[in-house]
Amino acid sequence: MKPRIPEGVAIVDSSEISMEQYSKIMKKQLGKEYERFANNVINKVGPVQNSSVLEIGPGPGWAGIELLKKRMDLKLTGLEASSDMIRVAKSNASSESVNCSYVVGLGENMEKIGDHQFDLVISRDSMHHWEDPEKVFKEIERVLKIDGKIYIHDSRRDMNAFGRLIVNIFSRFIPYNMGYYWKTSIAASYTPMEIQKMLQNIGITDWCVESDFMDLKIYKN
């Protein structure tokens, strides 16, 4: 098992690619995965009617937008480190006719959010950007209502040979060198065992950790 190689916290506009271009590529490449994520949230944790939802690291917003398209009763706030991503996420939400709000911030420090504010906390493929997951988990516990739910999805650094073969093949066809950054994201991700140890360290015992050959999921229903 190779040591984790941290990745930058925020993805921003660069001379190589704008976040509008990034957003279009992500939607094209991962559209079905965003839909699968939304279905997993609905089926796995079952958000109650009119739930208030916090999405950590929404990026261009597609995962949360897909959830709201399936559950228009939900009210979503996105907490995102990149103001460039927020610009794009707001545009995407408007074009998809869903009502989201986005604020700049980090999962490690949600001091502007009061205790027990949200019914559901979600995150898709942002955990590998977290510099201190234990702090984020503690903050999630704080802002989550007593009977609140969570669903977090990310890659696993210890994915098996078949998973790595899939990444090596398909990464070649993603433009703007984003296939390379897919691999660096995997190198920055955590293993299921690492996550389980973190939860144990901070005394969280009612969150479930599951994994398949490429990904890991953390949920509480």
C-alpha positions in Angstrom: 0.0 0.0 0.0 1.5 3.3 -1.1 1.4 6.2 1.3 -1.3 8.8 0.7 -0.2 11.8 -1.5 -2.3 14.8 -0.5 -4.1 16.8 -3.3 -4.9 20.5 -3.2 -8.0 21.6 -1.4 -9.7 23.7 -4.1 -9.9 23.3 -7.9 -9.8 26.7 -9.6 -9.6 28.3 -13.0 -6.3 27.9 -14.7 -4.6 28.7 -18.1 -5.1 25.0 -18.9 -8.8 24.7 -18.1 -11.7 26.9 -16.9 -14.2 25.5 -14.4 -16.9 25.8 -17.1 -14.9 23.4 -19.3 -14.2 21.2 -16.2 -17.9 21.1 -15.5 -18.9 20.0 -19.0 -16.3 17.2 -19.0 -17.4 15.9 -15.6 -21.1 15.9 -16.7 -20.2 14.0 -19.9 -17.9 11.5 -18.3 -19.8 11.0 -15.0 -23.5 11.7 -15.8 -24.6 8.2 -15.1 -22.5 8.1 -11.9 -24.1 11.3 -10.6 -27.5 9.6 -11.2 -26.3 6.5 -9.4 -25.1 8.6 -6.5 -28.5 10.3 -6.2 -30.3 6.9 -6.3 -28.0 5.6 -3.6 -28.7 8.5 -1.3 -32.5 8.0 -1.8 -32.5 4.3 -1.5 -29.7 3.8 1.1 -30.5 6.5 3.6 -34.0 7.6 2.7 -34.1 11.4 3.2 -37.3 12.4 5.0 -39.7 14.8 3.3 -38.4 18.4 3.1 -35.0 17.6 4.4 -32.4 20.3 4.7 -29.2 18.9 2.9 -25.6 20.0 3.3 -23.3 19.0 0.4 -19.6 19.2 1.2 -17.4 19.9 -1.8 -20.1 20.0 -4.5 -17.6 21.2 -7.2 -19.7 22.0 -10.3 -22.7 20.8 -8.4 -23.9 17.9 -10.5 -24.3 15.3 -7.8 -26.5 17.5 -5.6 -28.4 18.8 -8.6 -29.2 15.2 -9.7 -30.5 14.5 -6.2 -32.8 17.6 -6.3 -34.1 16.6 -9.7 -35.3 13.3 -8.1 -36.4 14.9 -4.8 -37.6 18.4 -5.4 -38.8 18.7 -1.8 -35.2 18.8 -0.6 -33.4 22.0 0.2 -29.7 21.9 -0.5 -26.7 24.1 0.6 -23.3 23.4 -0.9 -20.1 24.1 1.0 -17.3 24.6 -1.5 -13.7 25.7 -1.1 -13.5 27.1 -4.7 -15.3 30.3 -5.6 -14.8 29.4 -9.2 -16.6 26.2 -8.7 -19.4 28.0 -6.9 -19.8 30.3 -10.0 -20.3 27.3 -12.2 -22.5 25.3 -9.7 -24.9 28.2 -9.5 -25.1 28.4 -13.3 -25.7 24.6 -13.5 -28.4 24.7 -10.9 -30.2 27.5 -12.7 -30.0 25.7 -16.0 -31.4 22.5 -14.4 -34.2 24.5 -12.7 -33.3 23.4 -9.2 -33.0 25.6 -6.1 -29.6 25.3 -4.5 -27.5 27.8 -2.5 -23.7 27.7 -2.3 -21.2 29.2 0.2 -17.4 29.3 0.4 -16.0 27.2 3.1 -14.2 24.0 4.2 -15.5 20.9 5.9 -12.9 21.2 8.6 -14.3 24.5 9.8 -18.0 25.1 9.5 -18.2 27.6 12.3 -20.7 29.7 10.4 -23.2 26.8 10.6 -25.0 26.4 13.8 -25.4 23.1 15.7 -28.0 20.5 14.4 -29.0 22.4 11.3 -29.2 19.7 8.7 -31.2 16.5 8.2 -28.7 15.1 5.7 -25.1 15.6 4.8 -23.8 14.3 1.5 -20.5 14.4 -0.4 -19.4 12.8 -3.7 -15.7 12.6 -4.5 -14.5 15.4 -2.3 -13.2 13.5 0.7 -9.7 13.0 -0.9 -9.4 16.8 -0.8 -10.0 16.8 3.0 -6.8 17.6 4.9 -8.2 16.3 8.2 -11.2 14.0 7.7 -11.5 13.5 11.5 -12.2 17.2 11.9 -14.7 17.1 9.1 -16.5 14.1 10.6 -16.7 15.9 14.0 -18.1 19.0 12.2 -20.7 16.8 10.4 -21.7 15.3 13.7 -22.1 18.8 15.1 -24.2 20.4 12.3 -26.3 17.2 11.8 -29.6 16.9 13.5 -29.8 14.2 16.2 -31.5 11.8 13.9 -29.8 13.0 10.8 -28.4 11.0 7.9 -25.2 11.0 5.9 -24.0 9.6 2.6 -20.4 10.1 1.5 -18.8 8.5 -1.6 -15.1 8.6 -2.7 -12.5 6.5 -4.4 -10.4 4.1 -2.4 -6.6 4.3 -2.6 -6.3 0.5 -2.2 -8.5 -0.4 -5.1 -7.7 -3.8 -6.6 -6.0 -4.5 -9.9 -9.2 -4.6 -11.9 -10.1 -1.2 -10.7 -6.7 0.2 -11.6 -7.0 -1.4 -15.0 -10.3 0.4 -15.6 -8.7 3.7 -14.5 -5.7 3.2 -16.7 -7.8 2.5 -19.8 -10.5 5.1 -19.5 -8.2 7.9 -18.2 -6.6 8.1 -21.6 -9.8 9.4 -23.2 -10.5 12.3 -20.8 -9.4 15.6 -22.3 -7.4 18.4 -20.6 -5.1 16.0 -18.8 -8.0 15.2 -16.4 -7.2 11.5 -16.7 -3.9 12.2 -14.9 -5.8 14.1 -12.2 -8.2 11.2 -11.8 -5.1 9.1 -10.8 -3.8 11.8 -8.4 -7.2 11.9 -6.8 -7.1 8.2 -6.2 -3.5 8.6 -4.8 -5.0 11.2 -2.4 -7.9 9.1 -1.3 -8.3 7.0 1.9 -8.8 3.3 2.4 -11.8 1.8 4.2 -9.6 0.7 7.1 -8.2 4.2 7.5 -11.7 5.7 7.6 -12.9 3.0 10.1 -9.9 3.9 12.3 -10.6 7.6 12.2 -14.2 7.0 13.2 -13.1 4.8 16.0 -10.6 7.5 17.2 -13.3 10.1 17.5 -15.9 7.8 19.0 -18.4 7.6 16.1 -19.9 4.1 16.2 -23.1 4.4 14.2 -21.7 5.2 10.8 -21.3 2.4 8.3 -18.3 2.0 6.0 -18.7 -0.1 2.8 -16.5 -0.6 -0.2 -16.4 -2.3 -3.6 -13.4 -2.8 -5.9 -13.0 0.9 -6.7 -14.9 3.0 -4.2 -15.9 3.4 -0.6 -19.1 4.7 1.0 -19.8 6.1 4.5 -23.4 6.3 5.5 -25.8 6.7 8.4 -29.5 6.1 7.9 
